[in-house]
């Protein structure tokens, strides 16, 4: 699937994804909440392949936050594992993976520490937020003069699954001008059509950058 | 109209309003774009009265930004005048008005300088963003250890008129967890029902603060 087949005149340079609804999805199927995270890995890889095919140059995905790690330990283990697995598979598929988050914390997966300081070589820049916190990000600005997420540029379009219409602390500086498209479907049920609809909607949005 | 008449179990403590669409409204009526701003004053006062009646404790309204002042001079004059007029009428109506923005700039209305450093006494806290910029806000954090908007607390619900689904630089730190409700209608055509619908939608949103 290519941008020209979809008649997309404007392809966003940088898209943010908020893959919400893993726990609701698991509960609706009678599973423990923790089981929802593993079901979210494959959809993420599908989305990366779509972005590559469409010519999106950079993708940033909400993995988990410093707020999220206050959840029950079995859930925390499950979303940490899912992030590690996702990064490995995205790297294997040739994506330029980078992790952004507080790697100094014990909850940060040790398997991802090397990706917190250096981007893997590859062809679409993929940033995964792991143990990220917007307060942590701003505190670094205050302390050092640069956001902790300074390596992540402005985001044009944010697509959120799971029906909530909010950013939930997702890179507030980079999303200052971002258009927000909300998909009702829960993340593990994501379809390629969801992203196509987001892109089609995005065609009609004017880009003013606040002007 | 009271919260109990509307069966609102949850009234947001702090609501943000993005009154967009003044220029489109004026153009659709064959007027110059600048004429749209004066038409936005009365709807703002209606909204404040609604918030007072419903028990909303604090309101923050997007006046104009440091990005906006790059527009043609007649438009800049028009939205500056509209902000001055709105503040005067809100103060006359007994609201605790405060202005948040870069008052050191020549484009900042001199009539509002006193409200940039001190809140008027009154009963609903009303913050109007005047010559505000999110980069300016964050730069103050970097420079002084506190956001320039530090007097404005967390926002629960943002209601935006004019159909755009984005924050456009509206207080990124305070809106990190805010729910965003978008009204298609252009701001000068605002109706009380728009806000009632936003509040009814808000009833069904869970407040997790990122957890």
HADDOCK unambig.tbl for C-alpha pairs under 7 A between the chains (distance, minus, plus):
assign (segid A and resid 67 and name CA) (segid B and resid 210 and name CA) 5.70 0.50 0.50
assign (segid A and resid 67 and name CA) (segid B and resid 211 and name CA) 4.86 0.50 0.50
assign (segid A and resid 68 and name CA) (segid B and resid 210 and name CA) 6.83 0.50 0.50
assign (segid A and resid 68 and name CA) (segid B and resid 211 and name CA) 4.88 0.50 0.50
assign (segid A and resid 141 and name CA) (segid B and resid 142 and name CA) 5.84 0.50 0.50
assign (segid A and resid 142 and name CA) (segid B and resid 141 and name CA) 5.83 0.50 0.50
assign (segid A and resid 142 and name CA) (segid B and resid 142 and name CA) 4.19 0.50 0.50
assign (segid A and resid 142 and name CA) (segid B and resid 145 and name CA) 5.97 0.50 0.50
assign (segid A and resid 145 and name CA) (segid B and resid 142 and name CA) 5.96 0.50 0.50
assign (segid A and resid 165 and name CA) (segid B and resid 179 and name CA) 5.62 0.50 0.50
assign (segid A and resid 165 and name CA) (segid B and resid 180 and name CA) 5.48 0.50 0.50
assign (segid A and resid 166 and name CA) (segid B and resid 177 and name CA) 6.51 0.50 0.50
assign (segid A and resid 166 and name CA) (segid B and resid 178 and name CA) 5.94 0.50 0.50
assign (segid A and resid 166 and name CA) (segid B and resid 179 and name CA) 4.85 0.50 0.50
assign (segid A and resid 166 and name CA) (segid B and resid 180 and name CA) 5.77 0.50 0.50
assign (segid A and resid 167 and name CA) (segid B and resid 176 and name CA) 6.24 0.50 0.50
assign (segid A and resid 167 and name CA) (segid B and resid 177 and name CA) 6.35 0.50 0.50
assign (segid A and resid 168 and name CA) (segid B and resid 176 and name CA) 5.61 0.50 0.50
assign (segid A and resid 168 and name CA) (segid B and resid 177 and name CA) 4.58 0.50 0.50
assign (segid A and resid 168 and name CA) (segid B and resid 210 and name CA) 5.31 0.50 0.50
assign (segid A and resid 169 and name CA) (segid B and resid 176 and name CA) 4.44 0.50 0.50
assign (segid A and resid 169 and name CA) (segid B and resid 177 and name CA) 5.92 0.50 0.50
assign (segid A and resid 169 and name CA) (segid B and resid 210 and name CA) 6.82 0.50 0.50
assign (segid A and resid 172 and name CA) (segid B and resid 172 and name CA) 5.30 0.50 0.50
assign (segid A and resid 172 and name CA) (segid B and resid 173 and name CA) 6.61 0.50 0.50
assign (segid A and resid 172 and name CA) (segid B and resid 176 and name CA) 6.44 0.50 0.50
assign (segid A and resid 173 and name CA) (segid B and resid 172 and name CA) 6.60 0.50 0.50
assign (segid A and resid 176 and name CA) (segid B and resid 167 and name CA) 6.24 0.50 0.50
assign (segid A and resid 176 and name CA) (segid B and resid 168 and name CA) 5.61 0.50 0.50
assign (segid A and resid 176 and name CA) (segid B and resid 169 and name CA) 4.44 0.50 0.50
assign (segid A and resid 176 and name CA) (segid B and resid 172 and name CA) 6.44 0.50 0.50
assign (segid A and resid 177 and name CA) (segid B and resid 166 and name CA) 6.48 0.50 0.50
assign (segid A and resid 177 and name CA) (segid B and resid 167 and name CA) 6.32 0.50 0.50
assign (segid A and resid 177 and name CA) (segid B and resid 168 and name CA) 4.55 0.50 0.50
assign (segid A and resid 177 and name CA) (segid B and resid 169 and name CA) 5.91 0.50 0.50
assign (segid A and resid 178 and name CA) (segid B and resid 166 and name CA) 5.92 0.50 0.50
assign (segid A and resid 179 and name CA) (segid B and resid 165 and name CA) 5.60 0.50 0.50
assign (segid A and resid 179 and name CA) (segid B and resid 166 and name CA) 4.81 0.50 0.50
assign (segid A and resid 180 and name CA) (segid B and resid 165 and name CA) 5.47 0.50 0.50
assign (segid A and resid 180 and name CA) (segid B and resid 166 and name CA) 5.76 0.50 0.50
assign (segid A and resid 210 and name CA) (segid B and resid 67 and name CA) 5.69 0.50 0.50
assign (segid A and resid 210 and name CA) (segid B and resid 68 and name CA) 6.81 0.50 0.50
assign (segid A and resid 210 and name CA) (segid B and resid 168 and name CA) 5.32 0.50 0.50
assign (segid A and resid 210 and name CA) (segid B and resid 169 and name CA) 6.85 0.50 0.50
assign (segid A and resid 211 and name CA) (segid B and resid 67 and name CA) 4.84 0.50 0.50
assign (segid A and resid 211 and name CA) (segid B and resid 68 and name CA) 4.88 0.50 0.50
